[in-house]
Amino acid sequence: MPDLSKDGWACAYRRLAEDLRAMAADAPITLCGMSACVDARTELHQLEALFATTDPDAAAFAGLLRDRARQGIGGEVRVDWPGGPAWLAKKVAFTYALGGTGPQTAWVLSTLGAPALLALEDRSAHMLANLPAGLLVFQGTNVVPAALVAPHGERRPDVYIFDYTQGIPVGGVVPPRSSRIIVRFNDPGLEHDASFDRSTPDLARAAGAGLISGFNCVPSAELSTEIERVFALGANWRRSGLDVLHLELAGYDSIASLERVLQGAAHVVTSLGMSHSEFAALMSEGASLADDMVELGERLGVMRVCVHADEWAASVTLGDPVTERQALMAGSLLAAARAEVGRPVRPHDVPKAATFTDPPYRNGPVEGPWSFVCCATPYLSRPATTLGLGDTFTAGCLLVLGLDRRRGQELDGSLPYQAAASPIETNKPRRNS
C-alpha cells in the first residue's frame, strides 16, 4: 500500500467525503458505552477573573491551567477543589454540550445518519436537553430516539472544558498549539443502564462495533468492580458474535489504574485506541513506534492498536491494511470537519484551512502477521474547537470497521440490524452463550 503525496492525501480525503453519506446509510448499529456527562465549556483566554484572583484555591487552579497551556498540553485532570464548581458558576459564563467518549462517538455517528445506541443512566432534564435527538437509548425494553425520553432524576455535576488556541495569550503565556483541558472536580463513575446491560447482548451479533471507555472517571475504590462488570458485558457481546470491540483510553491519574483497566480488557476487546501523548505515557520509548504498538497489541491480544496525533494517525493491525487506512482517514476527516465548525458535521470536502504534512512513519509489514498503517491528517492549527476531536476520530474508525463487518455478514447470509422508525422490541429470550 503506497504512501501518498500531500496533494494525493487531499484528493483521497475529498473522495472519502463524497462516500460518507452512503457509508453511513449502510452502517449497522454501534453500541456506545460507558460514561456520559454534560460538558461546561469556556475559552481560557477569556477568563480574566480567574487569572486575576487572589483566592488561594482559585489561584492554584489558574496556575495549573496556565502551565498546561504554556506547554501545549490538553488532556484530562482531576482537581481536588470542592468549592471549584460554585466559584466558577459565579465568575464564568459556560456553554453546555453532551460529553463523554461513548456519547460523543454516538453523536457523531447519528449526525452522519448511522445508528448508535447509547448507555445512559442519567435521564435528568439537564442531560436530555443536551442529548442530540437522533441518538438511540433504551426505554424499558425498547430502543427509542432520545427525543422520546421523558426527563427524571437529579442533575449530575458537569465536567469542565477549558479551550485554548495557538498564539492567543492565556494568563501571560502563549500556547504553542491549540488544545483543551478537561477538568473533573469529582469522579462521576460509569453509567449503570440496566436495560442496556441486559439487552445489548441480543443486539451484539448484528452490531457493527462496540465501544467501551470512561474508566478514568471511576473512583479508585470502585474500579475493580466496574472493570469486572463492564468487561463481562463486553465478553457477552463477543460471545454473541460482535467482532469489533474497541477500548478508547484517556488520561488517568496513575499508570497503576490504567494497567488495571488494560488487564481487564486483555483478550476481551479487539481494538485499542489512544492519543499519542497517552501512548507515550503508557509505553517506554523504544526504537520504533510500530514495534511498540505491536508489543502492546500482543500483550492484550487485540486485532489492532491505534494512535492519533495532530498531523498523523497510525495503526498496527492483523486485519486488512486497506480497510484500516480507510478507517484512519474517516476518523481524521470527521475530526477535521468538527475542528473547522466546532460541532459534529458530515463533511462535504476537506476543510479549507487544512494542511497536510508527510507522516513521520511509513506503511508496511512489521513483526510477524502485523501491518503498520499511517496516514496524514487534515490539520487545522487554529480550530474552532479541539473538544471531542479524539472521540470524533474514534467514530470514523468504528464506522468503517463496523461497515466492513456488515459486508462480511452479508456474504455469509446473516441479517444485520436495520434502523427502524418504530421502537425496537428486545424482550425476546436470550440465546445461551
C-alpha positions in Angstrom: 0.0 0.0 0.0 1.9 3.1 -1.2 2.3 6.3 0.8 0.7 9.4 -0.8 2.0 12.9 -1.5 0.5 15.9 0.2 -1.7 16.6 -2.9 -2.6 12.9 -3.0 -3.8 12.9 0.5 -6.1 15.9 -0.2 -7.6 14.1 -3.2 -8.1 10.9 -1.3 -9.9 12.7 1.5 -12.2 14.5 -1.0 -13.2 11.2 -2.5 -13.9 9.9 1.0 -16.1 12.9 1.8 -18.2 12.0 -1.2 -18.6 8.4 0.0 -19.5 9.1 3.7 -23.3 9.5 3.2 -23.6 6.1 1.5 -21.3 4.5 4.1 -23.4 5.8 7.0 -26.7 4.7 5.3 -25.4 1.2 5.1 -23.8 1.1 8.6 -25.1 -1.3 11.3 -25.7 -0.2 14.8 -22.8 0.8 17.1 -23.1 0.0 20.9 -21.6 3.0 22.8 -20.7 3.0 26.5 -19.9 3.5 29.3 -19.8 7.1 30.6 -21.9 10.2 29.9 -21.8 13.7 31.2 -22.6 17.3 30.3 -19.6 19.4 29.4 -19.4 23.0 30.6 -17.2 24.8 28.1 -15.4 28.1 28.0 -12.4 29.8 26.3 -9.4 30.0 28.6 -8.1 33.3 27.2 -11.4 35.0 28.3 -11.0 34.1 32.0 -9.6 37.4 33.3 -11.3 36.9 36.6 -9.6 33.6 37.2 -6.1 34.8 36.3 -6.5 38.0 38.4 -8.0 36.3 41.5 -6.4 36.5 45.0 -8.4 33.5 46.2 -5.7 30.9 47.0 -7.6 27.9 45.7 -8.7 29.6 42.6 -5.2 31.0 42.0 -3.7 27.5 42.3 -6.2 26.3 39.8 -5.4 29.1 37.4 -1.7 28.2 37.7 -2.4 24.6 36.7 -4.4 25.7 33.6 -1.7 28.3 32.7 1.1 25.8 33.0 -0.6 23.2 30.8 -1.5 25.9 28.2 2.1 27.1 28.2 3.3 23.6 27.4 0.5 22.9 24.9 -0.8 20.1 27.0 -4.5 19.2 26.8 -5.9 16.0 28.3 -8.0 15.4 31.4 -7.2 16.1 35.0 -8.9 15.5 38.4 -8.7 18.6 40.6 -9.2 18.5 44.3 -11.1 21.8 44.9 -14.6 21.1 46.4 -15.5 24.7 46.0 -14.4 24.9 42.4 -17.8 24.5 40.7 -19.5 27.1 42.9 -16.7 29.6 42.4 -16.7 29.1 38.6 -20.5 29.4 38.5 -20.3 32.9 39.9 -17.4 34.1 37.8 -17.5 32.3 34.4 -20.1 32.0 31.6 -20.2 28.5 30.2 -21.9 26.8 27.2 -23.1 23.2 27.6 -23.0 20.2 25.4 -23.0 16.4 25.6 -19.8 14.9 26.9 -18.0 11.5 27.3 -16.3 9.3 24.7 -19.3 7.0 24.2 -21.8 9.8 23.9 -19.6 11.9 21.7 -18.9 8.9 19.4 -22.7 8.2 19.2 -23.4 11.9 18.5 -21.0 11.9 15.5 -22.4 8.7 14.1 -26.0 9.8 14.4 -25.1 13.1 12.7 -23.9 11.1 9.7 -27.1 9.1 9.7 -25.6 5.9 11.2 -27.5 4.3 14.1 -25.8 4.5 17.5 -27.2 3.1 20.8 -26.0 4.8 24.0 -25.7 3.5 27.5 -27.5 6.3 29.6 -28.3 6.2 33.3 -28.6 10.0 33.7 -32.1 11.0 32.4 -32.2 14.4 34.1 -33.6 17.4 32.3 -30.1 18.9 32.1 -28.7 15.8 30.3 -31.6 15.3 28.0 -31.5 19.0 27.0 -28.0 18.4 25.7 -28.7 15.0 24.1 -29.0 15.1 20.3 -32.4 13.9 19.2 -31.0 11.3 16.8 -29.3 9.2 19.4 -30.8 5.9 20.4 -31.3 4.8 24.0 -33.2 2.2 25.9 -36.6 3.0 27.4 -37.6 -0.2 29.2 -37.2 -3.0 26.7 -37.5 -0.7 23.7 -34.8 1.2 21.8 -36.1 4.7 21.1 -34.8 8.1 19.9 -33.6 10.2 22.7 -36.2 12.8 21.9 -38.9 10.5 23.2 -37.4 10.1 26.7 -39.2 12.0 29.5 -36.8 13.6 31.9 -36.5 12.4 35.5 -33.9 12.3 38.3 -31.4 14.8 39.6 -28.8 16.7 37.6 -25.3 15.4 37.9 -22.2 17.6 38.2 -20.7 18.9 35.0 -17.3 18.2 33.6 -15.4 21.5 32.7 -13.7 22.1 29.4 -11.2 25.0 29.0 -10.2 25.6 25.4 -7.1 27.5 24.4 -5.8 28.5 20.9 -2.4 28.5 19.5 -0.9 32.0 19.6 -3.6 33.6 21.8 -2.3 34.6 25.2 -3.6 32.9 28.3 -2.8 34.4 31.6 0.5 35.9 30.3 1.7 32.8 28.4 1.3 32.0 24.7 0.2 28.4 23.9 2.3 26.7 21.2 -0.7 24.6 19.9 -4.4 24.6 20.2 -6.0 22.1 22.7 -8.4 21.8 25.6 -8.1 20.9 29.3 -10.8 18.7 30.7 -11.3 19.2 34.4 -13.2 16.9 36.8 -13.9 18.1 40.3 -15.3 14.7 41.3 -15.3 11.1 40.0 -18.8 10.6 38.5 -18.3 6.9 37.6 -19.8 4.9 34.7 -23.4 4.6 33.5 -25.5 1.9 35.1 -28.1 1.5 32.5 -29.8 -1.8 33.4 -31.7 -2.1 30.1 -28.5 -1.5 28.1 -26.6 -4.1 30.1 -29.4 -6.7 29.9 -30.5 -6.3 26.3 -27.4 -5.4 24.2 -26.1 -9.0 24.0 -29.2 -9.7 21.9 -28.2 -6.9 19.5 -24.5 -7.6 19.5 -24.4 -10.2 16.8 -25.9 -7.7 14.3 -24.0 -4.7 15.5 -21.0 -3.4 13.6 -18.9 -2.4 16.6 -19.0 -1.8 20.3 -17.2 0.9 22.3 -16.1 1.0 25.9 -14.5 3.9 27.6 -14.6 6.1 30.8 -12.8 4.1 33.5 -10.6 7.2 34.2 -13.6 8.8 36.0 -14.3 5.9 38.3 -13.4 6.3 42.0 -10.4 4.1 42.9 -12.4 2.1 45.4 -14.9 1.1 42.7 -12.5 0.5 39.8 -12.1 -3.3 40.2 -15.8 -3.9 40.4 -16.5 -1.7 37.4 -13.8 -3.3 35.4 -15.3 -6.8 36.1 -18.8 -5.6 35.3 -18.1 -3.8 32.0 -15.7 -6.3 30.5 -18.1 -9.1 31.5 -20.7 -7.3 29.3 -18.1 -6.9 26.6 -17.3 -10.7 26.8 -21.1 -11.3 26.4 -21.1 -9.1 23.3 -18.2 -11.1 21.9 -19.8 -14.5 22.6 -23.0 -13.2 20.8 -20.9 -12.6 17.7 -19.6 -9.0 18.0 -16.2 -8.9 16.2 -15.2 -5.3 16.7 -15.0 -4.2 20.4 -13.0 -1.0 20.9 -11.5 0.4 24.1 -10.6 4.1 23.9 -8.2 5.2 26.6 -8.0 8.6 28.3 -5.8 10.4 30.8 -5.5 8.5 34.1 -4.4 9.8 37.5 -1.9 6.9 37.7 -0.4 4.3 35.5 -1.4 1.7 38.1 -5.1 2.5 37.4 -4.6 2.3 33.7 -2.8 -1.0 33.9 -5.7 -2.4 35.9 -8.1 -1.4 33.1 -5.8 -2.9 30.5 -5.6 -6.2 32.4 -9.4 -6.4 32.5 -9.6 -5.6 28.8 -7.0 -8.2 27.7 -8.4 -10.8 25.3 -11.9 -9.2 25.6 -11.6 -6.1 23.4 -10.3 -6.5 19.8 -9.2 -2.9 19.3 -7.4 -0.3 21.4 -7.1 3.5 20.7 -5.4 6.5 22.3 -3.8 9.8 21.6 0.0 9.9 21.0 0.5 11.5 24.4 -1.5 8.8 26.1 0.6 6.2 24.3 3.8 7.8 25.3 2.7 7.8 28.9 1.9 4.1 28.7 4.9 2.7 26.8 8.5 3.5 27.4 10.0 4.9 24.2 11.5 2.3 22.0 13.3 2.3 18.7 10.1 2.0 16.7 6.6 3.3 17.2 5.3 0.3 15.2 7.2 -2.2 17.2 6.0 -0.7 20.5 2.4 -0.8 19.2 2.8 -4.4 18.2 4.2 -5.2 21.6 1.1 -3.7 23.3 -1.2 -5.4 20.9 0.3 -8.8 21.5 0.2 -8.3 25.3 -3.5 -7.5 25.2 -4.5 -10.0 22.5 -6.2 -7.4 20.2 -6.5 -7.2 16.5 -5.5 -3.5 16.2 -3.8 -0.7 18.2 -4.5 2.8 17.0 -2.7 6.1 17.9 -3.9 9.5 16.8 -1.8 12.7 16.8 -2.3 16.2 15.4 -0.9 15.7 11.9 -1.0 11.9 11.5 -2.8 8.8 12.7 -1.4 5.2 12.7 -2.4 1.7 13.5 -0.9 -1.8 13.7 -3.4 -4.3 12.5 -3.9 -8.0 11.9 -6.7 -7.1 9.5 -6.8 -5.7 6.0 -4.4 -2.7 5.7 -6.6 -1.0 3.1 -9.6 -1.1 5.3 -7.5 0.1 8.2 -6.3 3.1 6.2 -9.8 4.0 5.3 -10.8 3.8 9.0 -8.0 6.1 10.0 -8.9 8.6 7.2 -12.6 8.5 8.0 -11.8 9.4 11.6 -9.3 12.1 10.6 -11.7 13.7 8.1 -14.6 13.8 10.6 -12.3 15.2 13.3 -11.1 17.9 10.9 -14.6 18.8 9.9 -15.6 19.2 13.6 -12.5 21.3 14.3 -13.5 23.6 11.5 -17.0 24.4 12.6 -17.0 23.5 16.3 -19.5 20.6 16.3 -20.1 17.2 14.7 -21.0 17.6 11.0 -20.9 15.4 7.8 -18.1 16.8 5.8 -18.6 17.6 2.1 -15.0 18.4 1.4 -11.6 18.9 3.1 -11.7 22.0 5.4 -10.3 25.0 3.5 -7.7 25.8 6.2 -6.4 22.2 6.5 -2.8 21.4 5.7 -1.1 18.1 5.2 2.3 17.1 6.4 4.1 13.9 5.3 3.7 11.4 8.1 6.9 10.6 10.1 6.3 6.9 9.6 6.0 4.6 6.5 3.4 2.0 5.8 4.4 -1.6 5.6 4.7 -5.0 7.3 6.1 -5.2 10.7 6.7 -8.1 13.2 5.0 -11.4 12.2 1.5 -11.0 10.8 1.1 -7.3 11.8 0.9 -4.5 9.3 1.7 -0.8 10.1 -0.7 1.7 8.6 -0.2 5.5 8.8 -2.0 8.5 7.2 -1.6 12.2 7.1 -4.5 14.1 8.7 -6.1 17.3 7.6 -4.6 19.5 10.3 -6.0 22.9 11.4 -3.7 25.0 13.5 -6.4 27.4 14.6 -9.5 25.2 15.1 -12.9 26.4 16.2 -12.6 23.7 18.9 -10.4 20.8 19.9 -13.1 19.4 22.1 -14.2 15.9 21.1 -11.8 15.5 18.2 -10.4 12.2 19.6 -13.9 10.9 20.1 -14.9 12.0 16.6 -11.9 10.2 15.2 -13.0 7.1 17.0 -16.4 7.4 15.5 -15.0 7.4 12.0 -12.8 4.4 12.6 -15.7 2.4 14.1 -18.0 3.4 11.2 -15.6 1.9 8.6 -14.7 -1.2 10.8 -18.4 -1.9 11.5 -19.3 -1.4 7.9 -16.6 -3.9 6.9 -18.0 -6.4 9.3 -21.5 -5.9 7.9 -20.3 -6.7 4.4 -18.8 -9.9 5.7 -22.2 -10.7 7.3 -23.9 -10.2 4.0 -21.5 -12.6 2.4 -22.2 -15.3 4.9 -26.0 -14.8 4.8 -26.7 -13.2 8.2 -29.0 -10.3 8.6 -27.6 -7.2 10.4 -29.7 -4.8 12.4 -31.5 -2.1 10.4 -32.5 1.2 11.9 -36.3 1.3 12.3 -38.8 4.2 12.6 -40.6 2.5 15.4 -39.1 1.3 18.8 -37.3 -2.0 18.7 -38.6 -4.7 20.9 -35.7 -6.5 22.7 -37.5 -8.6 25.3 -37.2 -11.8 23.4 -35.5 -14.8 25.1 -31.7 -14.6 25.2 -29.6 -17.2 23.5 -27.3 -19.3 25.7 -23.7 -18.3 25.4 
